[in-house]
Amino acid sequence: MAKRVVIIGAGPAGLTAAYELLSRSDDYEVVILEKAKKVGGIARSVDCNGNIMDVGGHRFLTDVPEINNWWKEMLPTVLEQERLSRIYFNQKFYDYPVKLRMETIKNMGIGTTFVVCGSFLKSKILKRRVESLEDYYIKQFGKKMYQMFFENYTENLWGRHPRDISPEYGMQRVNDKISVIGLLKDMIIGDSAVEDKKKDVFLYPELGPGQMWETVANKVRDMGGKIVLGAEVVGIKRGKKNEVKSVVYMLGEKKCLLKSDYVLSSMPMKDLVMAMDDVPRKYLKIAKELPYRDYMIIGVLVSKLVNAVPDDWIYIHDKNVKMGRVQIYNNWSPSLVRDAEHTVWLGLEYFCNEGDELWRMNDKKFAEMAILELKKIKLIDDNEKILDFHIEREKKAYPAYFGSYPQIDELRRYLDKIPNLFLVGRNGQHRYNNMDHSMMAAIEAVKNILSGSAEKDNIWNVNASKEHQ
Ligand SMILES: Cc1cc2nc3c(=O)[nH]c(=O)nc-3n(C[C@H](O)[C@H](O)[C@H](O)COP(=O)(O)OP(=O)(O)OC[C@H]3O[C@@H](n4cnc5c(N)ncnc54)[C@H](O)[C@@H]3O)c2cc1C
């Protein structure tokens, strides 16, 4: 009898696990239960009247050659794109990562440049203790650069000030390869961000990230895997040996029960624990208090921008608007846009909390606000007409590193003792993963199932060290 592996979630982690398991062995029956009506998770593509939205702009970028090859073999038509993204601050563009070249100095003015350099040098001389994300940024970039390029943006992203956030986020995510020598080199030799983009190449499916994950899903189905869409897992039943015996899910109004020999979960850790019976109160509390940041993106179709920009996306650092970033989908892949020659398809990103003012705003009002913001930052002309728009709301887009996060290892150790349960993925492990990390965690879990090991450390070791980044 084939052993049944139930995978919760058809995002990059769940689909990679299913694909890897089915392609390596015939001994397993694979069933994916996916709450949404389509596959891809956060990395899905959404078709809006022929214009395709990427929920966030997903670069397929990794330092692991095996994952890079996996993507290329899975989708041989995948594009190789050159990245350009800049910071929009005080109505001027700055390189990201920040470079001290002539244009930057011109934009900042001589006075501010001196303050930036002075505070940067000071941060290199004085060894600041790092207890918060604010400390981390100031230590890496100096106070002035932190105030200009990180403080406001980070507060907008997480909904709390960097001084109240663990430094771990910065250590995992921020490009801190900025050195005195590097800055001087930028200034003396001078180079342009536009020229520089050639050095920064990523893969991108012509029809957005969902194309990759729909391809994987089709292969999983071809190999006999089953993907149940619209199936929300609401219960995890355990047996006498603490093993998961079955998974309960809702299919519309219908409650269904599926026996399982193994469970791989990429659903949020918080929801998973809440779905379990008999969890000791101490662990339930940690799970309940795990925080997230939610996210909205509005696709806006316009006939043109005030000035054409080459960027894939732009970080918006402007206290007068709520938007965090703008994606220019035409620059990711013209195939995302029905008429790329005559229209520009933008994605305006907003960080919010489920149930807050932004989240609850009705679509029409939200669109009006977003469009007004585009005009405020002078990306579109005051007379520009909006040809179409579409809004996506993403719950738990960002697992956050505050709340009960410092106790997460206790919860992890409790869950690790369930021998046939493997936690994988971004929300599955409550870790700020990119797609490659989610995939690698899934591959490690598959290796454990195939070798009959109940080991979990190898899964948690993915994306755990700064060296990996
Ligand atoms: C704005 C933004 C930009 C990003 N940009 C990049 C980028 O450029 N490059 C990159 O590599 N990564 C990027 N990421 C991260 C990337 O989206 C994630 O790493 C990836 O989607 C994680 O895959 P996953 O399978 O772990 O989780 P998810 O994509 O979250 O998939 C989990 C799946 O589980 C399902 N699920 C949840 N609860 C249940 C339940 N109870 N029952 C059944 N199913 C359930 C969900 O519907 C979802 O489909 C970005 C993320 C965001 C938010």
The ligand as an ORCA input file, in Angstrom:
! r2SCAN-3c Opt
* xyz 0 1
  C       5.201     41.440     -1.530
  C       6.024     40.190     -1.639
  C       7.062     40.115     -2.550
  C       7.842     38.955     -2.640
  N       8.881     38.915     -3.545
  C       9.624     37.794     -3.652
  C      10.684     37.711     -4.606
  O      10.979     38.659     -5.325
  N      11.374     36.531     -4.691
  C      11.088     35.465     -3.895
  O      11.734     34.421     -4.043
  N      10.117     35.533     -2.978
  C       9.379     36.656     -2.835
  N       8.373     36.727     -1.911
  C       8.191     35.596     -1.012
  C       7.400     34.481     -1.657
  O       6.109     34.942     -1.986
  C       7.316     33.350     -0.657
  O       8.610     32.974     -0.258
  C       6.661     32.107     -1.216
  O       5.416     32.370     -1.783
  C       6.515     31.145     -0.057
  O       5.984     29.946     -0.510
  P       5.238     29.021      0.517
  O       4.735     27.876     -0.253
  O       6.116     28.794      1.666
  O       4.025     29.903      1.085
  P       2.785     30.554      0.385
  O       3.120     31.125     -0.935
  O       2.198     31.448      1.410
  O       1.810     29.317      0.161
  C       1.114     28.725      1.218
  C      -0.188     28.167      0.678
  O      -0.900     27.577      1.762
  C      -2.274     27.849      1.601
  N      -2.936     27.738      2.904
  C      -2.843     28.566      3.971
  N      -3.634     28.137      4.974
  C      -4.221     26.993      4.545
  C      -5.146     26.089      5.125
  N      -5.623     26.264      6.357
  N      -5.546     25.025      4.400
  C      -5.073     24.828      3.128
  N      -4.217     25.668      2.525
  C      -3.789     26.731      3.220
  C      -2.280     29.276      1.055
  O      -3.512     29.550      0.410
  C      -1.100     29.247      0.098
  O      -1.477     28.875     -1.196
  C       7.579     37.867     -1.802
  C       6.521     37.932     -0.892
  C       5.755     39.082     -0.804
  C       4.631     39.157      0.188
*
